[in-house]
Amino acid sequence: MTELGYRLNGMQRGDIVVTVRVRQDGAMRTDGLDLRTTLPIDIQNAVLGCETKVTTLTGPVDIAVPAWSGSDKVIRLAGHGLADADGKRADLLVELRLMLWETPDEKITDLMRSRQQGLFL
């Protein structure tokens, strides 16, 4: 019996070649086998730190956001990314995004003004 199909380097005729494209506009984006997701946090949780949950491929996981975390902070969750050919999972990278409250807070606004102009007691 003759094998049908294309012959590619390192493969035999008839092997299946599949190209998978992953949409990058959902809750998670790919970065090699690592996954990236964004976690919005408010100013209070960014300054004081907090514990929260983040969605992974296998369900929600608890994470700790350290105090004084800004939008440049990335929290790495080992073993929550995509699996390689041996079944070992890569990581999920949680990118923090600082979000302001929808309604302005006058105390926070006054504090920022005093910091901008120099704090005088």
Long-range contacts (C-beta under 8 A, 24 or more apart in sequence): 27-55, 28-57, 28-92, 30-82, 31-93, 32-90, 33-81, 33-82, 33-83, 33-84, 33-89, 33-90, 34-81, 34-82, 34-90, 34-91, 34-92, 34-93, 35-80, 35-81, 35-82, 35-90, 35-91, 35-92, 35-93, 36-92, 36-93, 36-95, 37-92, 37-93, 37-94, 37-95, 38-94, 38-95, 38-96, 38-97, 39-63, 39-65, 39-75, 39-94, 39-95, 39-96, 39-97, 40-97, 40-98, 40-99, 41-65, 41-69, 41-96, 41-97, 41-98, 41-99, 42-98, 42-99, 42-100, 42-101, 43-98, 43-100, 43-101, 43-108, 46-70, 46-96, 46-98, 54-92, 54-94, 56-80, 56-92, 57-81, 57-82, 57-92, 63-94, 65-96, 69-96, 70-96, 70-98, 71-95, 71-96, 71-97, 71-98
